[in-house]
Amino acid sequence: MTSELSAEAEEVLDEIEENNVDFLRLQFTDILGTIKNVSITAEQAEKAFTEGIYFDGSSINGFVRIQESDMRLDPDPSTFEILPWRENVEGGSSARLICDVIDTSTGEPFSGDPRRVLKDAVARADEMGFDVNAAPEPEFFLFEEDEDGRATTKTNDAGGYFDLAPKDLASDVRRDIIYGLEDMGFDIEASHHEVAQGQHEINFTYDDALSTADNVATFRSVVRAIAAEHDLHATFMPKPIPRINGSGMHTHISLFQDGENAFYDEDGQFGLSETAQSFIAGILDHAPAIAAVTNPTVNSYKRLVPGYEAPVYVAWSDRNRSALIRKPAARTPAAARIEARFPDPSCNPYLAFAALIHAGLDGIERDLDCDDPVRENIYEFDEEKREDYGIETLPTNLGEAIDELEEDEVISDALGEHVYENFVEAKRQEYKDYLVDVSQWELDQYLETF
């Protein structure tokens, strides 16, 4: 349906002209979190804002059947950014707009759009009087490419945590990535080499949950694109190399109410309010099911094993990084927050944030009490001591996680019927494919032995 241009869309059209933008990438994500896009010329920008751009939804994983294929992209003008690496030889440039997906049969937002799922979670928080802020820490590896330009698992440095050159050979790559992110509106807080060789982290400031999910999708695109300019492959695969640390996406969350941080209480335990503690309790209560969404690949569970700094125990602490949730130190009341340490960067950020938000809000609505924090190193606990503390563990594989999701009405409802059914179907098939595959480890271990 044709509509009038909004003032924000008018501003975007002006920016397109001022910056000599000749192509626009209209982006959205499928249910599994893969970024999809269609390119249009700048001349079509006004039409995109007033009429939308139509596409075949049946060709997108988990969207609709062939007889229901017509879908529409409605660009969100607030997401307009010029792509810093896409200037062409004539001096023109490319830009991107993140889109909402519309079901053309009803004219309503498509229930299978992951961005819509997160918007629904934010709306629920709003109905309860809360604004949700989030700040993730997506880690990634940089690998060399072979002579055919394909990714290897050979790292281009021998650095470790916080190392400098010459061990950290990727510092120039991180610098260029940061410049690219800043060109796209990111406010970068810090960057450093992570624990494993070839592993890196770049932190950006918090924002509202929807903007942050958009930023995660953008972050992954920028990192990959600029790494490729250095003949490197950037991967957000959780565990690309065995027996070393994997990549996580620790996610900081806070709720604000009437402009004040609802997680802060000067007299509360560790400065946390009852609202914050109930939010923590909600996440812990639903953590096994959340894992299917925040840790959605077979490979995710190669990271979630004791001994490699990834949390597997359902507990919380004010300082203990072996717990699932940590309360980081905060310099000001506004900075009071919690950190969910189990998500990894292979997740769909829209679905992951939605699951965490719904779980926490469920804890608030049910007025759940938070268990005592565990300030000891849980990795050193034996099974008996964990039982004494009442500490459960996350699922050990994707199959178990999907089982937990199917049993958890809060998290399955958080995804919505369409996303839930298609997500579970895709992940069940992924796990079945994994179970019937024969790995190189098995061949090395058994082929000549038996």
Disulfide bonds with the S-S distance in Angstrom:
none
